[in-house]
């Protein structure tokens, strides 16, 4: 198939860039499976070998402007962000959309929309979902080098990721915590400087991030919202590291009991952090991630979605609509 992935941002990302990395992994997987892939991204972007870059701008395109970007003979275009309904209805090429976040209440998406987990789809009145996939070669699996500290790796300035909760639980459990993912919250950084059990690391990527994920006793992910997917959870599990997380959104289906724990209360959080880790085998964590979150598996699942759309079938019977997820 001739496939265009449309995501007008800079590739590869200069920082964490979760969606951007998923775009690159999906591109590689589709190429490895024999497809001809184009990626529409900002000028100066670097795309995987075998892929063609189409320079695009970060703006609201009309259907006519989009059609001028599309290469001849294109089978399908895959959008990574929503279009205006009028533009979507005027497209001249079969298309699908992947929704990566929790939208605004009442927002309506096209019927050919993919969500990131079963829970993510269900909360939008939809059926179709595909897990994000990652490349295991970009992570370290070294269970013999595990250390006695926990890791928080998320946007430290984003309230729903709940850095304050992570710090509180670790203080209460009297366990060590390393915090990575950002530099902004001054008060939390100051707190870390006054506690030997907490270390503020800041933004990480590449080998530094891989080392942290591989060495941590467990990743803690105490989110305050229904997580659409949780890429860092897949990254931790691929590194052989169990996950302790809030039982919200996708996390219930992503973290079975043999690779992590979903505390229901503060007491359970503290008991989980203090408890035995004998039931969480690094090999099982790694195997679960390889089965569920491998980028080749993601590419194969998108191939099925592309074929369904190209053949004229719908991914969802009705237009998905964002519910009031803030109350979940």
C-alpha positions in Angstrom: 0.0 0.0 0.0 1.0 3.6 -0.5 0.4 5.3 2.9 0.8 8.9 4.0 1.1 9.6 7.7 0.2 13.3 8.3 1.8 14.9 11.4 3.1 18.4 10.7 5.6 18.7 13.5 9.4 18.3 13.7 10.8 14.7 13.5 12.5 13.3 15.4 11.3 15.2 18.5 13.8 17.4 20.2 12.5 16.3 23.6 10.3 13.5 24.8 7.8 13.8 22.0 5.6 10.7 22.6 3.3 11.1 19.5 6.3 11.9 17.3 8.2 8.8 18.4 5.1 6.6 17.7 4.9 8.1 14.2 8.5 7.1 13.5 8.0 3.6 15.0 4.8 3.1 12.9 6.6 4.3 9.8 9.4 1.9 10.3 7.1 -1.0 11.0 5.1 -0.3 7.8 8.2 -0.1 5.7 9.5 -3.4 7.2 6.2 -5.0 6.2 6.7 -3.9 2.6 4.6 -0.7 2.3 5.6 2.5 0.6 5.3 5.2 3.3 5.3 9.0 3.1 5.4 11.2 6.2 4.1 14.8 6.1 6.2 16.8 8.7 8.0 20.1 9.1 10.9 21.0 6.8 14.2 19.7 8.1 12.6 16.6 9.7 14.5 13.3 9.4 12.4 10.2 8.7 13.3 6.5 8.6 15.2 5.0 5.7 12.9 4.0 2.9 10.4 6.7 3.8 9.7 9.9 1.7 9.4 13.2 3.5 6.6 15.6 2.4 7.2 19.0 3.8 4.1 20.4 5.5 3.4 23.4 7.7 1.8 23.5 11.1 -1.5 25.2 10.1 -5.2 24.5 9.4 -5.3 23.0 5.9 -8.2 23.1 3.5 -9.2 20.0 1.6 -7.8 21.5 -1.6 -4.5 22.3 0.1 -4.2 18.8 1.4 -4.9 17.2 -2.0 -2.0 19.2 -3.4 0.3 17.6 -0.8 -0.9 14.0 -1.4 1.4 12.0 -3.7 -0.2 10.4 -6.8 -1.5 6.9 -6.3 -1.9 7.3 -2.6 -4.1 4.5 -1.0 -4.8 6.1 2.3 -3.8 9.0 4.6 -3.4 8.6 8.3 -4.0 11.8 10.4 -2.5 12.1 13.9 -4.6 15.1 14.8 -8.3 15.9 14.0 -9.4 17.9 11.0 -12.4 20.2 10.7 -15.5 18.2 9.8 -15.9 20.1 6.5 -12.3 19.3 5.5 -12.6 15.7 6.4 -15.8 15.2 4.4 -14.1 16.8 1.3 -11.0 14.6 1.3 -10.4 12.8 -2.0 -8.4 9.9 -0.5 -9.6 7.3 2.1 -8.5 8.4 5.5 -8.4 7.5 9.2 -7.6 9.4 12.3 -5.8 8.4 15.5 -6.9 10.3 18.6 -4.0 10.5 21.1 -5.6 12.3 24.0 -8.8 13.0 25.9 -10.8 15.6 23.9 -13.2 18.2 24.9 -16.7 17.1 26.1 -19.0 16.8 23.1 -16.3 16.8 20.5 -17.2 14.6 17.6 -14.8 12.4 15.6 -15.1 10.7 12.2 -16.3 7.1 12.0 -12.9 6.0 10.8 -11.2 6.9 14.1 -8.7 4.8 16.0 -8.3 5.1 19.8 -5.3 3.9 21.9 -7.0 1.4 24.2 -10.3 -0.4 24.7 -11.1 2.0 27.5 -10.2 5.0 25.4 -12.5 3.9 22.7 -15.4 2.9 25.0 -15.3 6.4 26.7 -15.9 7.9 23.2 -18.7 5.5 22.3 -16.4 3.7 19.8 -15.2 0.2 19.2 -11.9 0.5 17.4 -8.6 0.7 19.2 -4.9 -0.1 18.6 -2.2 0.0 21.2 0.8 2.2 20.6 4.0 0.2 19.8 7.6 0.8 20.7 11.0 -0.5 19.5 12.5 -2.9 22.1 16.0 -2.2 20.8 15.8 1.4 22.2 15.4 0.1 25.7 17.7 -1.9 28.1 16.7 -5.2 29.7 19.2 -5.8 32.5 17.3 -7.4 35.5 20.6 -8.1 37.2 21.2 -4.4 37.7 17.9 -3.5 39.5 18.3 -0.9 42.2 16.3 0.0 45.3 14.5 3.1 44.2 11.3 4.0 42.4 10.9 6.1 39.2 8.5 8.9 38.3 8.8 9.7 34.6 6.2 12.0 33.2 5.4 15.7 32.6 6.3 17.0 36.0 4.3 20.2 35.4 1.1 18.5 34.2 -1.3 18.1 37.2 -3.0 15.0 35.9 0.3 13.1 36.0 0.3 13.7 39.8 3.9 14.3 40.8 2.7 15.6 44.2 0.9 12.2 44.8 4.0 10.3 43.8 6.1 12.3 46.2 3.6 11.9 49.0 3.2 8.2 48.6 7.0 7.6 48.6 7.5 9.9 51.7 4.8 8.0 53.5 6.2 4.6 52.6 9.8 5.8 53.4 11.2 4.7 50.0 13.5 6.4 47.6 12.2 8.2 44.5 13.9 9.5 41.4 11.9 12.1 39.4 12.5 12.7 35.7 10.6 14.4 32.9 10.8 18.2 33.4 12.3 21.1 35.3 9.4 23.5 36.0 7.8 22.9 39.4 10.2 24.9 41.6 8.5 23.9 44.9 8.8 20.2 44.2 12.4 20.6 43.2 13.1 22.4 46.4 11.5 19.6 48.4 13.8 17.1 46.7 16.9 19.1 47.6 15.9 18.8 51.3 15.4 15.0 51.2 18.1 12.4 50.7 15.4 9.9 49.6 14.4 12.0 46.6 16.4 13.0 43.6 15.3 15.4 40.9 16.8 14.4 37.5 15.0 16.6 35.1 14.3 16.0 31.3 15.8 12.7 30.0 15.9 10.9 26.7 18.0 8.3 24.9 20.4 6.2 26.9 19.8 8.1 30.2 16.1 7.4 30.1 16.7 3.8 29.1 19.1 3.3 32.1 16.6 4.8 34.5 13.8 2.6 33.3 15.9 -0.5 33.4 17.4 0.2 36.9 14.3 1.3 38.7 12.6 -1.1 41.2 9.3 -0.1 39.7 7.7 2.8 37.8 5.1 4.7 39.7 2.3 6.3 37.7 -0.4 7.8 40.0 -2.4 9.6 37.3 -5.5 11.6 38.1 -7.3 11.2 34.8 -8.4 8.2 32.6 -5.2 7.6 30.8 -5.7 7.1 27.0 -2.6 4.9 26.8 0.5 5.7 28.8 3.6 5.3 26.7 5.9 5.3 29.7 4.1 2.3 31.0 4.9 0.3 27.9 8.5 1.6 28.1 8.9 0.5 31.7 7.5 -3.0 31.0 9.7 -3.4 27.9 12.7 -2.6 30.3 11.6 -5.5 32.6 10.3 -3.0 35.2 6.9 -3.5 36.9 4.5 -0.6 37.2 2.4 0.7 40.2 -0.3 2.9 38.8 -3.8 4.4 39.4 -6.6 2.0 38.1 -7.8 4.6 35.6 -8.4 4.5 31.9 -6.2 2.2 29.8 -4.0 1.2 32.8 -6.5 -1.5 34.0 -6.0 -3.4 30.7 -2.3 -2.6 30.3 -1.1 -3.7 33.7 -2.3 -7.3 34.7 -1.3 -8.5 38.2 1.8 -10.3 37.1 3.5 -7.1 35.8 2.3 -4.5 38.3 -0.2 -3.3 40.9 -3.2 -0.9 40.7 -3.7 0.5 44.3 -7.3 1.6 45.1 -6.4 3.7 48.1 -3.5 5.6 49.8 -3.0 2.7 52.1 -2.7 0.3 49.2 -0.2 2.7 47.6 2.0 2.7 50.7 1.7 -1.1 51.2 2.5 -1.7 47.5 5.7 0.5 47.7 6.8 -1.3 50.9 5.7 -4.7 49.8 7.5 -7.7 48.3 8.3 -7.7 44.6 8.8 -11.4 44.3 5.6 -11.8 42.2 6.8 -9.3 39.6 9.3 -11.0 37.3 11.3 -8.8 35.0 11.1 -11.5 32.3 7.3 -11.6 32.4 7.2 -7.7 32.2 9.4 -7.8 29.1 7.4 -10.6 27.5 4.1 -8.9 28.1 5.4 -5.7 26.5 6.8 -7.7 23.5 3.4 -9.3 23.0 1.3 -6.2 23.4 3.4 -3.1 22.6 5.9 -4.1 19.9 6.0 -1.6 17.0 5.7 -4.3 14.4 2.5 -5.5 16.1 1.2 -1.9 16.0 2.0 -1.7 12.3 0.2 -4.9 11.6 -2.9 -3.7 13.4 -2.8 -0.5 11.4 -2.5 -2.4 8.2 -5.8 -4.2 9.0 -7.4 -0.8 9.7 -6.1 0.7 6.5 -7.4 -2.3 4.5 -10.8 -2.0 6.1 -11.1 1.7 5.3 -9.8 1.3 1.7 -12.3 -1.4 1.1 -15.1 1.0 2.1 -15.9 -0.3 5.5 -16.2 1.7 8.7 -14.0 1.3 11.8 -16.9 2.5 14.0 -20.6 2.3 13.3 -21.3 5.7 14.8 -19.3 8.9 15.1 -17.3 8.7 18.3 -18.2 11.5 20.8 -16.2 12.7 23.8 -18.0 12.0 27.0 -17.5 13.8 30.3 -14.3 11.9 31.1 -13.3 14.4 33.8 -15.8 12.8 36.2 -14.4 9.3 35.7 
